Amino acid sequence: MQYRPFPRFRVLAGIAVSVLAVAGCSASTSSEDAAIEPITISAAASLQSAFEQISEEFSAEHPEVKISSISYDGSSTLATQILEGADVDVFASADERNMSEVTEAGFGHEPAIFASNTLVIAVPQDNPADIDSLDDLAQATTVLCAQQVPCGSASRQLLEDQGVQVTPASEEQNVTAVLQKVAAGEADAGLVYATDVLNEENVASIVPEGAEDVVNTYPITTLGENPGAQAFMDFVISERGQQILAEHGFGTGAEQANG
């Protein structure tokens, strides 16, 4: 039998087709990976209820973006974690001071104000210490957020504005911890955000004099270039995101822009 070599051009053509197929597959995989790149979110503790609903609706609207985790804590704690290198794609703070620490260190883009909040006095539902005003906190077992936490600095500003001196029984690292101590009857009262008491059946609230003058504004930013993070931020400041925040008792970013 005579040997007939396989035509060289057919070999080269076959190789070319294979390379293009692999490249096309690789490009497709890369594109898909980029589309579903997970995002991590760090948000102030007071945002938990609202952000749980926001993340649920965002995920339904953007199934291509997976939220791998949402961490809730005091804004100062979250800011410190970011500055120390925590892998975070979205940061939502309960104040502008902690946000500035992050962005001025080069870890975030230009933030947007998306919500606001004010303080109330939280007491156990039966109010055993008969708390009626800020003045009563001076003689009561009162818990406050630590001063470096947004709710803590706002609490001290409110007390100072009203000329009330309080020695806290404890200083907590986030507003949720203050609320939990009051709900459990471990404290007569605590200063928390108005939004925190809305769904806490074991706690009643009193709007103190001067609360409307101490307003915390909430900024949000993205870190890095994850397109999913920008999509989440856009949802938060969208009309639907603002509706959800309002339903959870927050003032909205639009109100802050107009005010």
N, C-alpha and C positions, 0 to 999 in steps of 0.2 A: 504494500500500500504506500502510495506516495504521500510524504509529509507535507501538509499545507498549513503554514503558519497563520494564526489568527490575525486578521488585518489590524495594524497598529492604530489606525484612526478609530476603530471600534472600541479598543481598550481605553483610549484617551476619552472618548465620548462617554463611556461607562463610568469612568472615574469622575468626570465632570458632573454627571448627573447625580452620582452618589454624594459628592461634596456639596452640591447645591441643596440636595435633600436634607443633609445633616445641618447645613447652615440655616435652611428654612425652619427646620424643627427647632434648632437652638434659638433662633430669633423669636419664634412663636412662644417657646417656653419662657424666654427672657421677658417678653411682653406680658405674658400671663402672670409671671412672678411679680412684675412691677405693679400690675393691676390689683393684686391681692396682697400687697405688702402689709403686714399687720401694723397696727398703731398702738402705742401705749399712752395713757392719759394720766396726768396728775391733776387732781382738782381739790379745792378747799373742801373741808369736811361739811360745811353748810350747804354745799351743792349736791350732796349725794342723792337725795330724793329726786331732784329735778334732772340730774344727769343720768340717772338710771332710766328715766323715761326718754330722755333725749337720745341716749345711746341705743335704746330699743328701736325707736322710730328711725334713727339714722341708719341702723343696720338693715332695716326693712327697705329703706329707700336706696341704700348703697350696698347691696350684697357682695360686691367685689372688694369691699374694704372690711377686713376683720379687725375688731377691737380685741387685742390680746389681753389687756388688763386696764383697769381704772383704779388708781390709788387715791384714797381720800384721807386727808390729814390736815393739820394746821398748815397754813400757807408758808410760814417760816421754815417748817420742817421739810416741806416739799421743795422749796427754793434751795435749801442747803443740800438736799439730795441731788438736785440738778447740777449745782455748782461743783459737787464732788464726783460728777460723771455718770449719774444715773441715766439709763436709756429711756428718755422721755420724748414723745413726739408732740404732745399738746400739754400746755400748762395753763390752768385756770386758777387765778389767785383771788382771794377775798379782799385784797387791797392793792394799791398801786406801788407801795414801798417795796414789798417783796418781789413784785414783778420787775421793778426797776433794777433790783440787785441782779436778777437773772439776765435781763436784756443788756444792761450796761457792761456785763461781763462777756458779752458776745454770744450768749447761748440761745437767743430768741430773735424773732423778727419783730416788726412793729406791732405792738399789741392793740387790741380794740376793746373798748368798754362795752360790756354786754349785759350787765345787771347791777342792781344796787340793793342795799339791805339796811335796816335800822335795828336798834336794840330794844328788847323788852325785859322786864323782870319775870323770870320763871319761878314759880312756887309749886310745891306739891298740890294736887287737886283740892285737898281739904284745907290748905294754907294754915297749918297749925300755929305758925308764929304770927299770924294775922298781919302779914306784910301788906302795906298799902302804898308805899312810895319809896323813893330812893333813900330818904332819911332813915327808914326802918332797917335798911341793910347794915347800918353802922353797928347795931346791937344784935344782929342776927348771925347765924352760922351761914356765911355767904361764900360761895365759890365763884371764882372768876377765871377767865382764860389768862394764861401767862402773858406778860406785857409784850413780848415779841410777836405774839400771834395777833392777827388783825382784830379779832373780837376782844382781845385783851387791851390793846391800845385804844380801841374805841370805847371800851368800858371805862377806862381811866379818864379819858377825855370827857365823857358824859358826867362822871362823878365829880371831876374837877370843875366843870362848867356849873354844876349845881351846888358846889360847895360842900360836898359830902365826903367824909373820910371813912374808908372801909379797909379793915385788915382782913384779907381773905383767909378762910379756913384752909383752902388749898388753891393752887394755881395749876390749871390744866393746860395740856398742850394743844387741845382743839376744843371747839365749841360743843361737839358731840359728848365729850367726857363731862363737861359741865352739866349738860342737860340730863345725862344718865344719873349723876349724883343727886340731882334734884328729884328726878322721877322715882329714884329708889328710897327717897326720904333721908338720905345721908346729909342733906343740907336744907336749911330753911328757904334759901333762895339762891339764884344765880342770874347773871346777866348773859343772855344769849340773843341770837338774831330772831326777829319776828317770824322768819320762815321755819325755824327749828321746832316751834311749839305747835304748828298747825296739825300735825298728825300724831302728836304725843298725848294719848288720852289720860295719862297719869299726871299731867302737868297743866296748870293754868297760867295765864300770863297777864301782866299789868303793863300798860304803856306808860313809861315814866315821863315826867316833864322834861322837855329839852331833847327828847329822842329824835325829833325831826331835824334837829340841827347837827346831829352826828351821823352822817351817812357814809357807809362803806361802799365804794365803787369797785366792781369786779372786772378786771381785765383778763383777756385770753390771748395767747400767742402760740405759734407753732415753732418747733425747734427742728433744725435740719430741713431737708427738702422732700420729705415724704408727701406725695400728693394726697394720700388718704387723710393725713393730718389736716391739710388745708381744707379738704372737703368737710371734715368734722367741724372745724372752726366756722366755716361758712354756714353750716347747718345751725350752729348755736346762735349766730347773729341773724339768721334768716327770720322771716315772719313767723314760721311755725316754731322755731326754736324760742323766739321771744314770747310766743303764746304759752308755751309749756312753762317757761320761767315765771310768767305772770300767774299761771294757775297754781304755782307752788309758792306764791306770795312775794316774789321778787319784783322790785322795780326793774324796768328794762333799760337797755342801752340807749334806746331812742329817747327815753325820758331824760337820761343824763345829757345826751347831745343837745336836747332842747332846753335843758335847765341850766 
